[in-house]
Amino acid sequence: RPVGGQRLPEIFLGRQGGLKSRRTLDPETARDMVRVREARRAFRKHYTDCFWSYRPDLAIGRDDVAWVADQLRKHGSRGAWMTAAKLCR
């Protein structure tokens, strides 16, 4: 759909850009997916402070979220602590 008279590139929105997802997830699975995404983001953001002894391309899954939060609390700054608190909600 044109925005302001111009077409947005497909790469900006993706192939399905803005269309409703056909995936149906129960709320618990959706929350788990969000927690894993946030744990992966925290791993990358705080890698030099908290995770330097692990491979930078370490795969973080659902079972690793609590471990990421624990490492953030042990070795991180106040910002890392706040991120860990969000992961454990």
C-alpha positions in Angstrom: 0.0 0.0 0.0 1.5 3.4 -0.9 2.3 5.7 2.0 2.5 9.4 1.3 2.3 8.6 -2.4 5.3 6.3 -2.3 5.6 2.5 -2.1 7.6 1.2 0.8 10.2 -1.3 -0.1 9.3 -4.9 0.6 12.4 -5.4 2.6 11.2 -2.7 5.1 8.0 -4.5 6.0 8.8 -8.1 4.8 6.8 -10.1 2.3 3.6 -10.1 4.4 4.3 -6.5 5.7 1.6 -5.4 8.0 -0.8 -8.3 7.3 -2.3 -10.2 10.2 -0.3 -13.3 11.2 -1.9 -16.6 10.4 -0.1 -18.2 13.3 -2.2 -19.1 16.3 -0.4 -19.3 19.6 -1.7 -19.8 23.1 -0.7 -17.0 25.5 1.9 -19.1 27.3 3.8 -20.0 24.2 3.7 -16.4 23.0 5.1 -15.2 26.4 7.8 -17.8 26.1 8.8 -16.6 22.7 9.0 -13.0 23.9 11.2 -14.1 26.9 13.6 -16.0 24.7 13.9 -13.0 22.3 14.6 -10.7 25.2 17.1 -13.2 26.7 18.9 -13.3 23.4 19.0 -9.5 23.1 20.3 -9.3 26.7 23.0 -11.9 25.9 24.2 -9.8 23.0 23.9 -6.5 24.8 25.8 -7.6 28.0 28.1 -10.0 26.3 31.4 -8.2 27.3 30.3 -7.8 30.9 28.5 -11.0 31.8 29.0 -13.6 29.1 32.6 -13.0 27.8 33.7 -16.6 28.7 31.0 -18.1 26.5 30.9 -18.4 22.7 29.4 -15.2 21.2 27.1 -17.3 18.9 25.8 -19.4 21.8 22.2 -20.5 21.1 19.8 -19.3 23.8 16.6 -21.3 24.1 13.6 -21.4 26.4 15.5 -23.4 29.0 18.3 -20.9 29.1 16.3 -17.8 30.0 16.7 -18.4 33.8 20.5 -18.9 33.3 20.8 -15.6 31.3 18.9 -13.8 34.1 21.2 -15.4 36.8 24.4 -14.4 34.9 23.1 -10.9 34.5 22.5 -10.6 38.2 25.9 -12.1 39.2 28.1 -10.2 36.8 26.1 -7.2 35.4 25.5 -3.6 36.2 22.3 -2.1 37.5 21.0 -2.1 33.9 21.7 -5.8 33.6 19.9 -6.3 36.9 16.8 -4.5 35.6 16.9 -6.6 32.5 17.1 -9.8 34.6 14.1 -8.7 36.6 12.1 -8.3 33.4 13.1 -11.7 32.2 11.9 -13.3 35.4 8.4 -11.8 35.4 
